Amino acid sequence: MQSLSEEVRLRSVSELWQNRARWHRGIAGAALAVFFVAVAALVGYCAMHMDQIVAALPRDKDQHVEYVSIALLAIPALAVGWCLKILARLVHTNSVLGDDSRQRQAMTRTYLALVADSSSQVTTEDRLVMLNAIFRPLPGSQSDEVAPPTILDLINKGSHN
């Protein structure tokens, strides 16, 4: 009777993890598609308009490209690279969360099979270990996963010293 009650309660948990895995897989796929489309569009645009871009750069009296022109090209390139980095991080995060959801679903189903089998002799301690594994914190939500410092963090740290 206890295993049936537990199965009914944890079946909805298994469905939750299955839905979350689908959701994260969908977001990762969509973000990956946007990433590739953006890269292809940028490469195509630059290939088609490179002569116009170079012709529009400021030049000195000897027709040499000025150093300020490098900034005119570098700033938008860095902005585009930053946006692509955000998209890549979105793909990675959702891929990890999707994999984690599929693992939790598998653990939940395994747990239910063990609890339903009366000959498995699952103890209370075993149940606690399995339930702790199923309901552990999500990847990326723990404090030991610290993001690398940004440029602003480094500037602020340098100004305080």
Phi, psi and chi 1 to 4 in degrees:
 res  aa     phi    psi   chi1   chi2   chi3   chi4
   1 MET       -  -40.8 -171.9   66.7  170.5      -
   2 GLN   -64.5  -39.7 -179.8 -174.9    2.3      -
   3 SER   -67.2  -34.5   65.3      -      -      -
   4 LEU   -66.6  -44.1  178.4   62.9      -      -
   5 SER   -62.1  -42.6  171.2      -      -      -
   6 GLU   -66.3  -38.1 -150.8  159.9   -8.7      -
   7 GLU   -64.2  -42.8 -178.7  177.9   -7.8      -
   8 VAL   -62.1  -42.7  169.3      -      -      -
   9 ARG   -67.6  -42.5  -78.5 -174.8  -82.6  159.9
  10 LEU   -84.3  -13.6  -72.0  177.2      -      -
  11 ARG   -63.3  -40.3 -177.1  170.5  -71.9  142.3
  12 SER   -66.7  -31.6   63.0      -      -      -
  13 VAL   -66.3  -41.7  171.5      -      -      -
  14 SER   -62.1  -42.0  177.6      -      -      -
  15 GLU   -65.4  -38.0  -69.7  170.7    5.0      -
  16 LEU   -58.9  -47.8  166.2   76.4      -      -
  17 TRP   -65.7  -35.1  -67.7  120.3      -      -
  18 GLN   -65.2  -44.5 -177.6  178.2   15.7      -
  19 ASN   -64.9  -40.5  -67.9  -22.8      -      -
  20 ARG   -65.6  -38.2  -64.8 -142.4   22.2  170.7
  21 ALA   -62.5  -44.0      -      -      -      -
  22 ARG   -61.7  -44.2  -94.1 -167.1 -129.3  115.7
  23 TRP   -61.1  -50.0  171.2 -103.1      -      -
  24 HIS   -66.1  -37.4  -72.3  -60.3      -      -
  25 ARG   -64.1  -40.5 -164.3  175.8    9.5 -141.1
  26 GLY   -64.4  -44.8      -      -      -      -
  27 ILE   -65.0  -43.0  -70.8  176.5      -      -
  28 ALA   -62.3  -42.6      -      -      -      -
  29 GLY   -64.3  -43.7      -      -      -      -
  30 ALA   -64.6  -44.2      -      -      -      -
  31 ALA   -65.5  -37.5      -      -      -      -
  32 LEU   -65.3  -40.4 -172.1   61.8      -      -
  33 ALA   -63.1  -44.1      -      -      -      -
  34 VAL   -62.2  -40.0  168.5      -      -      -
  35 PHE   -59.4  -50.6 -180.0   85.5      -      -
  36 PHE   -66.6  -38.4  -76.7  126.3      -      -
  37 VAL   -64.4  -41.9  166.4      -      -      -
  38 ALA   -64.1  -44.3      -      -      -      -
  39 VAL   -63.9  -44.4  168.7      -      -      -
  40 ALA   -63.7  -40.9      -      -      -      -
  41 ALA   -64.9  -41.6      -      -      -      -
  42 LEU   -65.6  -44.2  -73.7  167.0      -      -
  43 VAL   -64.2  -43.1  168.8      -      -      -
  44 GLY   -63.4  -44.5      -      -      -      -
  45 TYR   -62.7  -46.7 -179.4   83.4      -      -
  46 CYS   -63.6  -38.7  -72.0      -      -      -
  47 ALA   -66.0  -37.9      -      -      -      -
  48 MET   -78.4  -29.4  -68.3  173.3   47.1      -
  49 HIS  -117.1   13.9  -63.9   94.4      -      -
  50 MET   -60.2  -40.7 -172.7   53.6   74.5      -
  51 ASP   -61.9  -41.7  -66.9  -22.8      -      -
  52 GLN   -67.5  -38.5  -65.3  169.8  -16.5      -
  53 ILE   -64.9  -46.1  -66.7  169.9      -      -
  54 VAL   -65.7  -38.2  171.5      -      -      -
  55 ALA   -67.3  -29.2      -      -      -      -
  56 ALA   -82.5   -7.5      -      -      -      -
  57 LEU   -70.9  141.2  -67.2  174.4      -      -
  58 PRO   -64.2  143.1   -8.6   15.0      -      -
  59 ARG  -130.3  156.7  -61.3  178.3 -177.5  -86.0
  60 ASP   -85.5 -173.1   62.5   10.1      -      -
  61 LYS   -66.3  -22.4   61.7 -177.0  176.0 -171.7
  62 ASP   -93.1   11.1  -64.0  -32.8      -      -
  63 GLN    66.5   24.4  -66.0  -57.4  -48.0      -
  64 HIS   -88.6  144.5  -64.7  109.6      -      -
  65 VAL   -69.3  130.6  176.2      -      -      -
  66 GLU   -78.2  160.0  -66.3 -178.2    4.2      -
  67 TYR   -64.0  -30.1  -71.3  116.8      -      -
  68 VAL   -63.4  -24.1   73.4      -      -      -
  69 SER   -65.3  -32.6  -58.6      -      -      -
  70 ILE   -63.1  -40.7  -64.2  171.5      -      -
  71 ALA   -66.0  -37.3      -      -      -      -
  72 LEU   -64.0  -28.1  -69.3  174.0      -      -
  73 LEU   -90.2  -36.5  -68.3  175.9      -      -
  74 ALA   -72.1  -39.0      -      -      -      -
  75 ILE   -62.9  -50.1  -68.1  171.9      -      -
  76 PRO   -64.8  -34.5  -18.2   26.9      -      -
  77 ALA   -64.4  -41.0      -      -      -      -
  78 LEU   -66.1  -38.2  -71.1  172.3      -      -
  79 ALA   -64.2  -43.0      -      -      -      -
  80 VAL   -65.0  -42.8  167.3      -      -      -
  81 GLY   -61.5  -38.5      -      -      -      -
  82 TRP   -64.7  -42.8 -177.8   72.3      -      -
  83 CYS   -63.9  -40.3  -69.2      -      -      -
  84 LEU   -65.8  -34.8  -70.4  174.7      -      -
  85 LYS   -64.7  -40.4  175.8 -174.9  170.2 -170.1
  86 ILE   -63.9  -42.8  -70.7  173.4      -      -
  87 LEU   -62.9  -42.2  -90.0  173.5      -      -
  88 ALA   -63.9  -39.2      -      -      -      -
  89 ARG   -65.7  -37.7 -174.9  174.2  -74.1  170.7
  90 LEU   -63.6  -42.4 -177.2   64.9      -      -
  91 VAL   -61.4  -48.5  169.5      -      -      -
  92 HIS   -62.5  -48.1  174.5   71.7      -      -
  93 THR   -60.1  -45.9  -59.9      -      -      -
  94 ASN   -70.9  -30.4  -81.1  -75.8      -      -
  95 SER   -65.1  -44.3  -66.0      -      -      -
  96 VAL   -63.8  -44.7  167.5      -      -      -
  97 LEU   -67.2  -34.7  -71.4  173.1      -      -
  98 GLY   -65.0  -44.7      -      -      -      -
  99 ASP   -61.9  -42.2  -70.8  -17.3      -      -
 100 ASP   -62.4  -40.8 -178.1   67.9      -      -
 101 SER   -64.3  -41.3  -63.2      -      -      -
 102 ARG   -64.9  -38.4  -76.3 -173.7  -68.5  -82.3
 103 GLN   -65.3  -41.8  -71.6  173.6   -2.5      -
 104 ARG   -65.5  -38.1  -71.7  173.5 -166.2 -108.8
 105 GLN   -63.5  -43.6 -179.0 -172.3   16.8      -
 106 ALA   -63.0  -41.9      -      -      -      -
 107 MET   -64.1  -38.9  -74.5 -171.9  -76.2      -
 108 THR   -64.8  -44.2  -57.3      -      -      -
 109 ARG   -64.9  -40.0  -72.6 -178.9  177.1  172.4
 110 THR   -63.7  -44.1  -56.6      -      -      -
 111 TYR   -59.9  -45.5  173.9   75.3      -      -
 112 LEU   -62.2  -39.2  -70.6  173.4      -      -
 113 ALA   -65.3  -40.4      -      -      -      -
 114 LEU   -67.7  -40.8  -72.9  172.5      -      -
 115 VAL   -69.0  -36.9  169.6      -      -      -
 116 ALA   -70.8  -26.8      -      -      -      -
 117 ASP   -83.1  111.3 -176.5   10.6      -      -
 118 SER   -68.6  -20.3   59.3      -      -      -
 119 SER   -87.1   -2.2   64.9      -      -      -
 120 SER   -76.4  -19.8   67.0      -      -      -
 121 GLN    53.7   50.4  -60.4  176.2   -6.1      -
 122 VAL   -75.6  124.6  177.0      -      -      -
 123 THR   -89.1  170.7   65.5      -      -      -
 124 THR   -62.3  -38.5  -55.9      -      -      -
 125 GLU   -64.3  -39.8  -68.3   81.4   18.4      -
 126 ASP   -62.2  -42.4  -64.4  -24.1      -      -
 127 ARG   -61.7  -42.7  -72.7  176.2 -169.7 -122.5
 128 LEU   -61.9  -42.9  -73.6  174.3      -      -
 129 VAL   -61.9  -46.0  168.9      -      -      -
 130 MET   -66.6  -43.0  -71.0 -175.1  -99.4      -
 131 LEU   -67.1  -36.0  -71.0  172.8      -      -
 132 ASN   -64.8  -36.0  -79.8  -27.7      -      -
 133 ALA   -68.5  -38.8      -      -      -      -
 134 ILE   -69.8  -40.8  -66.5  169.8      -      -
 135 PHE  -105.0   30.4  -64.2  105.2      -      -
 136 ARG   -70.4  165.4   69.2 -174.0 -177.0  -82.9
 137 PRO   -62.6  151.6  -20.6   29.9      -      -
 138 LEU   -68.1  151.8  -70.8  173.0      -      -
 139 PRO   -60.7  137.8  -17.5   25.4      -      -
 140 GLY    88.7   -5.9      -      -      -      -
 141 SER   -97.9    0.3   65.2      -      -      -
 142 GLN   -95.3  151.8  -62.5  156.9  -19.5      -
 143 SER   -73.1  -15.6   62.7      -      -      -
 144 ASP   -77.2  -10.5   57.2   81.7      -      -
 145 GLU   -96.5   85.3  -65.6 -177.0   24.7      -
 146 VAL   -94.8  132.5  178.5      -      -      -
 147 ALA   -71.6  149.6      -      -      -      -
 148 PRO   -64.5  152.9   18.2  -25.3      -      -
 149 PRO   -66.4  147.4   21.8  -29.5      -      -
 150 THR   -89.7  173.8   63.2      -      -      -
 151 ILE   -61.2  -40.9  -67.2  173.2      -      -
 152 LEU   -63.8  -37.8  -69.5  175.5      -      -
 153 ASP   -61.2  -43.1  -67.2  -24.0      -      -
 154 LEU   -66.6  -39.5  -64.8  174.9      -      -
 155 ILE   -65.1  -46.5  -68.1  171.2      -      -
 156 ASN   -63.0  -37.8  -72.2  -23.2      -      -
 157 LYS   -65.9  -40.0 -176.8  178.3  177.4 -177.1
 158 GLY   -68.3  -33.2      -      -      -      -
 159 SER   -76.5  -20.8   66.4      -      -      -
 160 HIS   -85.3  -15.5  -69.7  -84.9      -      -
 161 ASN   -85.0      -  -70.2  -24.9      -      -
